[in-house]
Amino acid sequence: MSESTPFSRGDALRALAVVVIWGLNFVVMKLGLQSISPMLLGALRFAAASLPFLLFVRPPPLPWRFIAGYGLVQGLGQFGFLFLGLQLGMTAGMASVVMQTQAFFTLLLAVPLLGERVRANQWLGLGVALAGLLMIASAHGEGPGQMTLAGFVLTLSAAAMWALSNIVARRASQIERYEPFPFVVWSSVFPILPFALIALATDGPASVQRQLTGMGPGAWFAVLYLALGATLLAYSLWTRLLQRHAATRVTPFSLLVPVVGLWAAWVAYGEAPLGLQWVGTGAVLVGLVVNQVRAPKWWGR
């Protein structure tokens, strides 16, 4: 699709649906982690997102290394780090902000791995966002409802894994055009076993059994929301938008995710960011906007 393809009302509704689903995603993760360990939650999420559909959904026409690579990096890497970070003190609201740095990690990886060129305003946006991240990181604490340094570092690692999965998906699209839904379903198979093995090794078989048999309505809701909503529906809608329109027209919608995430965390858990964290959040969002705006031709000459 060309950049001149009209952005229809349906496309706008799809983008806003993704923003709301991903914005609420962090609160739901916190809910699930109240009774399920991070690695077991990961196994359950991707099992629910893939196993019920394997008999009805054909594998995408891609080499298996891309499907497996995407599943392991995006599934085990991104959400393994994120779930662990949320358990170790990352607040749900700040997680929604820090995860958006995947756009900048993608930029840095795309240069050496995909040979893409970076515009001057993108470097400027990166610098502004990094300054915001330093402010967020410096305002960590250890009290209730405060972001810990360990949680921040783990969430930043999750954003880096998300960026690497973007590179895998882009490289796969250069090989063969594929439908988003089958790609998400089949790639979700590969994180299940590693997540399960790590859960058994770290929690112990007895603890895993107790967690599974003791799952209440809140835990089941979290698993189903993460699997069906945040994974299958949201990633399929987002990939479809990227197939229909230029990335520069689609990705600015992700800037709304922290707005929903911060509001939801405030309402659900009373997570009110510190003053310096608000300033840092503003700097990250400004950096993202600068990164997305196409500079005039004379810029950077």
Secondary structure, DSSP 8 states (H G I E B T S, - for coil): --TTS---HHHHHHHHHHHHHHHHHHHHHHHHHTTS-HHHHHHHHHHHHHGGGTTTS---SS-HHHHHHHIIIIIIIIIHHHHHHHHTT--HHHHHHHGGGHHHHHHHHHHHHH-----HHHHHHHHHHHHHHHHHHHT--SSTT---HHHHHHHHHHHHHHHHHHHHHHHHHHH----HHHHHHHHTTTTHHHHHHHHHHHH-HHHHHHHHHT--HHHHHHHHIIIIIIIIIHHHHHHHHHHHS-HHHHGGGGGGHHHHHHHHHHHHH-----HHHHHHHHHHHHHHHHHHS---TTTT-
